[in-house]
Amino acid sequence: MAAPLLFDRPLLRRRLERALRAGYADFLLARALEDVEERLGAVLRRFPSALDLGSPTEAVADWLRASGRTETVVRLAPVRASPSDSLAVVGDEEALPFAPGAFNLVLSLLALQGVNDLPGALIQIRRALKPDGLFLGCLLGGASLQELRQAFLEAEVETTGGASPRVAPFSDVRDLGGLLQRAGFALPVADVELVPVRYDNLFGLMRDLRALGFTNALVGRRKTPLRRATLLRAAAIYAERFSDADGRVRATFEVVWLSGWAPHESQQKPLKPGSAQMRLADALGVPERPAGEKAQR
Protein backbone atom coordinates (compact mmCIF):
# COMPACT_ATOMS: atom_id res chain seq x y z
CA MET A 1 0.00 0.00 0.00
CA ALA A 2 1.39 3.41 -0.98
CA ALA A 3 2.39 5.81 1.78
CA PRO A 4 0.04 8.78 2.27
CA LEU A 5 1.21 11.98 0.64
CA LEU A 6 1.66 14.46 3.49
CA PHE A 7 4.34 16.63 1.90
CA ASP A 8 4.54 18.35 -1.47
CA ARG A 9 8.11 17.19 -2.18
CA PRO A 10 8.78 19.42 -5.24
CA LEU A 11 7.59 22.42 -3.21
CA LEU A 12 9.88 21.43 -0.33
CA ARG A 13 12.85 21.44 -2.70
CA ARG A 14 11.89 24.83 -4.14
CA ARG A 15 11.57 26.27 -0.63
CA LEU A 16 15.03 24.93 0.27
CA GLU A 17 16.52 26.35 -2.93
CA ARG A 18 15.06 29.76 -2.05
CA ALA A 19 16.49 29.53 1.48
CA LEU A 20 19.95 28.62 0.19
CA ARG A 21 19.96 31.52 -2.29
CA ALA A 22 18.84 34.04 0.33
CA GLY A 23 21.18 32.83 3.10
CA TYR A 24 20.48 29.56 4.86
CA ALA A 25 19.88 29.72 8.63
CA ASP A 26 22.34 27.03 9.70
CA PHE A 27 22.00 27.19 13.50
CA LEU A 28 20.21 23.83 13.79
CA LEU A 29 22.56 22.13 11.34
CA ALA A 30 25.64 23.49 13.12
CA ARG A 31 24.37 22.18 16.43
CA ALA A 32 23.61 18.78 14.86
CA LEU A 33 27.15 18.59 13.48
CA GLU A 34 28.56 19.19 16.96
CA ASP A 35 26.45 16.30 18.22
CA VAL A 36 27.62 14.06 15.35
CA GLU A 37 31.23 14.65 16.31
CA GLU A 38 30.49 13.55 19.87
CA ARG A 39 28.36 10.56 18.88
CA LEU A 40 30.77 9.21 16.28
CA GLY A 41 33.66 9.85 18.65
CA ALA A 42 32.42 6.92 20.73
CA VAL A 43 32.64 4.58 17.71
CA LEU A 44 36.26 3.42 17.45
CA ARG A 45 36.45 2.52 13.79
CA ARG A 46 36.94 4.00 10.35
CA PHE A 47 34.28 4.18 7.66
CA PRO A 48 35.95 3.74 4.26
CA SER A 49 32.81 4.77 2.33
CA ALA A 50 30.25 7.26 3.67
CA LEU A 51 27.01 8.78 2.37
CA ASP A 52 25.67 12.19 3.35
CA LEU A 53 21.96 11.62 2.77
CA GLY A 54 19.85 14.68 2.07
CA SER A 55 21.48 17.14 4.48
CA PRO A 56 20.50 20.66 3.38
CA THR A 57 24.02 22.01 2.75
CA GLU A 58 27.42 20.55 1.89
CA ALA A 59 28.65 21.21 5.45
CA VAL A 60 28.03 17.59 6.49
CA ALA A 61 29.95 16.12 3.55
CA ASP A 62 32.77 18.62 4.15
CA TRP A 63 32.93 17.58 7.80
CA LEU A 64 33.09 13.90 6.86
CA ARG A 65 35.98 14.52 4.44
CA ALA A 66 37.88 16.53 7.06
CA SER A 67 37.28 14.01 9.84
CA GLY A 68 40.00 11.64 8.64
CA ARG A 69 37.70 8.67 9.22
CA THR A 70 36.48 8.20 5.66
CA GLU A 71 38.14 7.62 2.30
CA THR A 72 35.18 8.17 -0.01
CA VAL A 73 32.28 10.54 0.68
CA VAL A 74 29.19 10.69 -1.54
CA ARG A 75 26.59 13.42 -1.04
CA LEU A 76 22.98 12.84 -2.11
CA ALA A 77 21.63 16.39 -2.13
CA PRO A 78 17.97 17.44 -2.32
CA VAL A 79 19.09 20.46 -4.41
CA ARG A 80 22.41 21.91 -5.55
CA ALA A 81 23.43 24.02 -2.57
CA SER A 82 26.12 26.14 -4.27
CA PRO A 83 28.61 26.05 -7.17
CA SER A 84 31.07 24.31 -4.82
CA ASP A 85 28.49 21.54 -4.39
CA SER A 86 28.98 20.42 -8.00
CA LEU A 87 30.11 16.90 -7.03
CA ALA A 88 26.86 16.15 -5.24
CA VAL A 89 24.35 13.69 -6.67
CA VAL A 90 20.97 15.45 -6.69
CA GLY A 91 18.34 12.88 -5.78
CA ASP A 92 15.45 11.86 -3.57
CA GLU A 93 15.75 10.36 -0.08
CA GLU A 94 12.77 8.15 -0.95
CA ALA A 95 14.48 6.58 -3.99
CA LEU A 96 18.16 5.93 -3.31
CA PRO A 97 20.18 5.37 -6.52
CA PHE A 98 22.81 3.15 -4.86
CA ALA A 99 23.60 -0.55 -4.98
CA PRO A 100 23.01 -2.67 -1.87
CA GLY A 101 25.96 -2.67 0.50
CA ALA A 102 27.56 0.46 -0.98
CA PHE A 103 28.46 2.29 2.25
CA ASN A 104 29.96 1.73 5.69
CA LEU A 105 28.26 4.85 7.09
CA VAL A 106 25.09 6.76 6.20
CA LEU A 107 24.73 10.14 7.87
CA SER A 108 21.59 12.24 7.45
CA LEU A 109 20.95 15.52 9.27
CA LEU A 110 17.63 17.39 9.26
CA ALA A 111 16.35 15.78 6.05
CA LEU A 112 14.12 12.80 6.75
CA GLN A 113 11.31 14.71 8.50
CA GLY A 114 10.08 15.77 5.05
CA VAL A 115 9.75 12.36 3.37
CA ASN A 116 6.34 10.81 2.77
CA ASP A 117 7.47 7.19 3.14
CA LEU A 118 9.81 7.19 6.14
CA PRO A 119 9.58 3.40 6.70
CA GLY A 120 10.54 2.83 3.07
CA ALA A 121 13.39 5.34 3.28
CA LEU A 122 14.82 3.59 6.36
CA ILE A 123 14.63 0.20 4.62
CA GLN A 124 16.55 1.62 1.65
CA ILE A 125 19.17 3.10 4.00
CA ARG A 126 19.67 -0.26 5.68
CA ARG A 127 20.05 -1.96 2.29
CA ALA A 128 22.61 0.64 1.19
CA LEU A 129 24.83 -0.25 4.17
CA LYS A 130 27.47 -2.93 4.16
CA PRO A 131 27.04 -5.58 6.89
CA ASP A 132 27.91 -3.97 10.24
CA GLY A 133 27.58 -0.52 8.66
CA LEU A 134 26.17 2.36 10.72
CA PHE A 135 23.26 4.69 10.10
CA LEU A 136 23.20 7.89 12.16
CA GLY A 137 20.70 10.64 11.54
CA CYS A 138 18.52 13.29 13.10
CA LEU A 139 15.18 14.77 12.13
CA LEU A 140 12.59 17.03 13.67
CA GLY A 141 10.25 15.25 16.09
CA GLY A 142 6.64 15.65 17.15
CA ALA A 143 7.16 18.36 19.78
CA SER A 144 8.78 20.72 17.26
CA LEU A 145 7.07 24.09 16.89
CA GLN A 146 4.25 23.07 19.20
CA GLU A 147 3.85 26.71 20.27
CA LEU A 148 3.41 27.85 16.66
CA ARG A 149 0.90 25.06 16.01
CA GLN A 150 -1.25 26.09 18.98
CA ALA A 151 -1.13 29.82 18.22
CA PHE A 152 -2.12 29.43 14.57
CA LEU A 153 -4.84 26.88 15.30
CA GLU A 154 -6.59 29.16 17.78
CA ALA A 155 -6.06 32.31 15.72
CA GLU A 156 -7.49 30.73 12.57
CA VAL A 157 -10.53 29.38 14.38
CA GLU A 158 -11.20 32.84 15.83
CA THR A 159 -10.73 34.78 12.61
CA THR A 160 -12.05 32.39 9.94
CA GLY A 161 -14.25 29.92 11.81
CA GLY A 162 -12.07 26.97 10.71
CA ALA A 163 -8.49 25.75 10.58
CA SER A 164 -6.05 24.33 8.05
CA PRO A 165 -2.79 22.41 8.66
CA ARG A 166 0.13 24.82 8.98
CA VAL A 167 2.75 22.87 10.98
CA ALA A 168 3.88 19.43 9.84
CA PRO A 169 2.81 16.40 11.94
CA PHE A 170 6.34 15.28 12.82
CA SER A 171 6.87 11.72 14.09
CA ASP A 172 7.03 10.72 17.75
CA VAL A 173 10.31 9.32 19.11
CA ARG A 174 8.66 6.05 20.16
CA ASP A 175 7.28 5.53 16.66
CA LEU A 176 10.68 6.29 15.14
CA GLY A 177 12.38 3.71 17.34
CA GLY A 178 9.87 1.12 16.17
CA LEU A 179 10.48 2.06 12.53
CA LEU A 180 14.19 1.35 12.93
CA GLN A 181 13.33 -2.16 14.10
CA ARG A 182 10.84 -2.69 11.29
CA ALA A 183 13.47 -1.60 8.77
CA GLY A 184 15.77 -4.39 9.97
CA PHE A 185 18.39 -2.41 11.88
CA ALA A 186 20.31 -4.14 14.65
CA LEU A 187 20.91 -2.38 17.98
CA PRO A 188 18.46 0.47 17.18
CA VAL A 189 18.54 3.58 19.36
CA ALA A 190 16.29 6.67 19.31
CA ASP A 191 16.79 9.60 21.67
CA VAL A 192 15.62 13.20 21.85
CA GLU A 193 17.18 16.60 22.37
CA LEU A 194 14.96 19.65 22.88
CA VAL A 195 16.44 22.82 21.40
CA PRO A 196 14.69 25.98 22.63
CA VAL A 197 15.26 29.10 20.52
CA ARG A 198 14.16 32.58 21.56
CA TYR A 199 12.91 35.41 19.36
CA ASP A 200 11.71 38.96 19.77
CA ASN A 201 8.32 37.92 18.40
CA LEU A 202 6.53 35.45 16.15
CA PHE A 203 7.73 37.25 13.03
CA GLY A 204 11.37 36.55 13.90
CA LEU A 205 10.58 32.85 14.13
CA MET A 206 8.78 32.92 10.78
CA ARG A 207 11.78 34.59 9.13
CA ASP A 208 14.02 31.80 10.41
CA LEU A 209 11.60 29.11 9.21
CA ARG A 210 11.70 30.66 5.75
CA ALA A 211 15.52 30.77 5.89
CA LEU A 212 15.52 27.07 6.86
CA GLY A 213 13.20 26.09 4.02
CA PHE A 214 10.69 24.92 6.64
CA THR A 215 7.65 26.92 5.56
CA ASN A 216 4.37 25.06 4.99
CA ALA A 217 4.63 22.44 2.23
CA LEU A 218 1.83 20.14 3.37
CA VAL A 219 -0.32 18.71 0.60
CA GLY A 220 -3.43 19.59 2.61
CA ARG A 221 -2.46 23.20 3.23
CA ARG A 222 -4.88 26.01 2.42
CA LYS A 223 -3.86 27.46 -0.95
CA THR A 224 -5.24 30.95 -0.30
CA PRO A 225 -2.93 33.59 1.24
CA LEU A 226 -2.82 33.87 5.03
CA ARG A 227 -5.16 36.62 6.27
CA ARG A 228 -3.52 39.60 7.95
CA ALA A 229 -6.02 39.37 10.82
CA THR A 230 -5.12 35.71 11.39
CA LEU A 231 -1.39 36.45 11.41
CA LEU A 232 -1.72 39.35 13.86
CA ARG A 233 -3.97 37.31 16.16
CA ALA A 234 -1.50 34.40 16.07
CA ALA A 235 1.32 36.77 17.02
CA ALA A 236 -0.71 38.10 19.94
CA ILE A 237 -1.57 34.59 21.20
CA TYR A 238 2.06 33.54 20.86
CA ALA A 239 3.23 36.53 22.91
CA GLU A 240 0.58 35.94 25.58
CA ARG A 241 1.31 32.25 26.10
CA PHE A 242 4.92 31.60 25.19
CA SER A 243 6.92 34.65 26.27
CA ASP A 244 9.56 34.82 29.01
CA ALA A 245 9.90 37.48 31.66
CA ASP A 246 11.94 39.68 29.31
CA GLY A 247 9.17 39.63 26.70
CA ARG A 248 10.95 37.37 24.19
CA VAL A 249 9.09 34.31 22.91
CA ARG A 250 10.21 30.67 22.84
CA ALA A 251 10.16 28.18 19.98
CA THR A 252 10.87 24.49 20.57
CA PHE A 253 12.70 22.31 18.08
CA GLU A 254 12.67 18.62 19.05
CA VAL A 255 15.63 16.89 17.41
CA VAL A 256 15.25 13.10 17.35
CA TRP A 257 18.47 11.12 16.86
CA LEU A 258 18.31 7.69 15.26
CA SER A 259 21.07 5.12 15.00
CA GLY A 260 21.20 1.50 13.94
CA TRP A 261 23.55 -1.04 12.41
CA ALA A 262 23.15 -3.23 9.38
CA PRO A 263 22.98 -6.76 10.79
CA HIS A 264 26.20 -8.78 11.08
CA GLU A 265 27.02 -12.05 12.80
CA SER A 266 29.62 -10.37 15.04
CA GLN A 267 27.02 -8.15 16.76
CA GLN A 268 25.61 -8.83 20.20
CA LYS A 269 22.29 -10.63 20.18
CA PRO A 270 19.67 -10.87 22.93
CA LEU A 271 19.47 -14.15 24.85
CA LYS A 272 16.56 -16.46 24.16
CA PRO A 273 13.72 -16.30 26.73
CA GLY A 274 14.27 -18.83 29.51
CA SER A 275 18.00 -19.21 28.85
CA ALA A 276 19.16 -17.30 31.96
CA GLN A 277 21.51 -19.23 34.27
CA MET A 278 20.74 -17.17 37.41
CA ARG A 279 17.61 -15.75 39.01
CA LEU A 280 17.38 -11.95 39.06
CA ALA A 281 16.85 -12.01 42.84
CA ASP A 282 20.12 -13.92 43.31
CA ALA A 283 22.01 -11.54 41.04
CA LEU A 284 20.75 -8.55 43.03
CA GLY A 285 21.29 -10.25 46.38
CA VAL A 286 17.72 -9.69 47.58
CA PRO A 287 14.99 -12.14 48.70
CA GLU A 288 12.44 -13.07 46.06
CA ARG A 289 8.91 -11.90 46.82
CA PRO A 290 5.79 -13.07 44.97
CA ALA A 291 3.80 -10.44 43.14
CA GLY A 292 0.44 -10.15 41.50
CA GLU A 293 -3.10 -11.18 42.35
CA LYS A 294 -2.17 -14.42 44.16
CA ALA A 295 0.34 -12.65 46.39
CA GLN A 296 -2.27 -10.05 47.38
CA ARG A 297 -4.73 -12.78 48.40
ABEGO torsion letter per residue (X at the ends): XBBBBABBAAAAAAAAAAAAAAGBBAAAAAAAAAAAAAAAAABBBBBABBBBBGBABAAAAAAAAAAGABABBBBBBABBABAAAAABBBBBAABBABBBGABABBBBBGAAAABABAAAAAAAAAAABBBGBBBBBBBBBAABGAAAAAAAAAAAAAAAGBBBBABBBBBBAAAAAAAAAAAGBBGBBBBBBBBBBBBABAAAAAAAAAAAGABBABAABBABBBBAAAAAAAAAAAAAAABBAAGBBBBBBBBBBBBBBBBBAABBBBBBBGABABBAAAAAGBBBBBBEAAAAX
